[in-house]
Amino acid sequence: MRVWWIAAWALTGCSNPCQSLCVRMADYAAECGYSVSDADIDACVADNASPDDPAVCRDFGNAEQIRDEWTCDDLAIYFE
């Protein structure tokens, strides 16, 4: 299901760095064994429609940067 959501979201071309980070973080959480629902991703994207500081999100522009900053254990507090 997520593949369709990501494809549809990517085709819209209407995203900012923080909205993109929502999807990247969800993918990383899945790699760590956590389940992130489409509704959670939708909420994150909606919450970040007008970010206060998109440059902060841009700093985590790729999966490698996310892994350098966060461990799977760091994500546990969000999924307990």
N, C-alpha and C positions, 0 to 999 in steps of 0.2 A: 504494500500500500504506500509506503513512504517514497518508493521510487517514483510513482506517479505524481505525488505531491511535490517532490523536489523538481521533477521535470516541468511541471506546470508553473511552479514558482520561478524557476530559472528562465522560462520563456517569456515571462512578463517583463523582464528587464527593469522592473521598478523595485529596486532594493538598494539599501544603503549598507555600509560595512557592518553595522550592528545586526541588521536582519540576516545578513549572510552568516554572521557568527552564530546565530541561533541554530542554523542547520549544521554548521561545522561542529558545534558543541554537542548536538544531538547525535551526530555520527560518532564522535569520540566516546560519548557515554555508551553507545551501543557496542563499540569495541571493548569497552570495559565490562560489558555484561549487563548493563542497565537497559531498561526498556523506557523509551521516550515516545509518548503517544503523538499522533498527528495533531491532536488538540493542544498539547503542550507546545509544540513547535509553532502552531498558529498563534497561540497566545503570546509567545516570545516575539514573533515577527510583528504582531499588532502593537505590543508594548514598546517596540523599538522603531516605530514608524517615523518618529521625529526625535532622534537621540540628542541628548544634550552635548555630547562630545564624541562624534563619530571617529575622531582620530584615535581615541583609545581602542575602539573596536578594530580599526585598521591595523593596529599594532599586532593583532592576533589574526592576521590575514590568511594564514594557512595552518594545516593540521600539525605540522612540525612545531610551529610556535606555540600552539595549544599544548602539545605534549611536553614542551620545555617548561611551561608554566604550571601545568596541572598534572597531578598523578591520578590514577583511578581511585586511590584512597581519598584524594581531595574531593572527588565527586560524590563520595558516599553520603555526605551530609544532605545532599539534595534528593537522595533516593531512599532514605530510611523512613 
